[in-house]
Amino acid sequence: MKAFCKSFWQDTQGQDLVEYALAAGMVAVAAVAAMPALSTTVSTVFTKIGSIINSSVQ
């Protein structure tokens, strides 16, 4: 049993998958945190473009 626990503790197989999952989770959290500010900026840009187009058509 002691040998099994020692080999289990030193086994690094699958470690990369956990690291990639943590990195993907951090990217997802950052993306969700940035969305409100980004959506406001994009909305403002499209509103300005729309008003420019409307003023040039009339």
N, C-alpha and C positions, 0 to 999 in steps of 0.2 A: 504494500500500500504506500509505503514511504517513497519507493522508486516511482510509482505512478504519479504521485503528487509532485515530485521533483521534476519529472519529465513534462507534466502538464504545465507547471509554472514557467518552464524554460521554452516551451513551444511557442513560436511566433507566427505560426501559420494562421492566416486569416486576419492578421494585424493590419495589413494594408487596406482591407475592405472597411474596417472600422474607421481608419483614418480618413478614407475617402468619404464615407458617410458623414463624419463629423464636419469635414470641409464643405460638403454639399449643404448640410444643414445651416452652417454659418452664412453661406452665400444666400440661401433662401431667406434667412432672417434679415440680412442686410437689404435684400431686394424689397421685402415687404416694408421695411422701415423707410426706404427711400421713395416708395410709391406715392404717398400723399403730396410731397413737395414736387415731385416730378409731374404728377398729373395736373397740378395747378399751373405749372410752367407751360406744359404742352397745351392746355386749354387756352391760356392767354395768347400763345403764339397763333393758334388756329383762329381765335376770335379776331386778332389783328389782321390776319391774312384775309379773313372773310369780309371785314369792314373795308379793306383796301380794294378788294374785288368788287364789292357793292358800290363803292364810290366811283370806281372807274367805269362801271357799266352805265350808270345813270347820267 
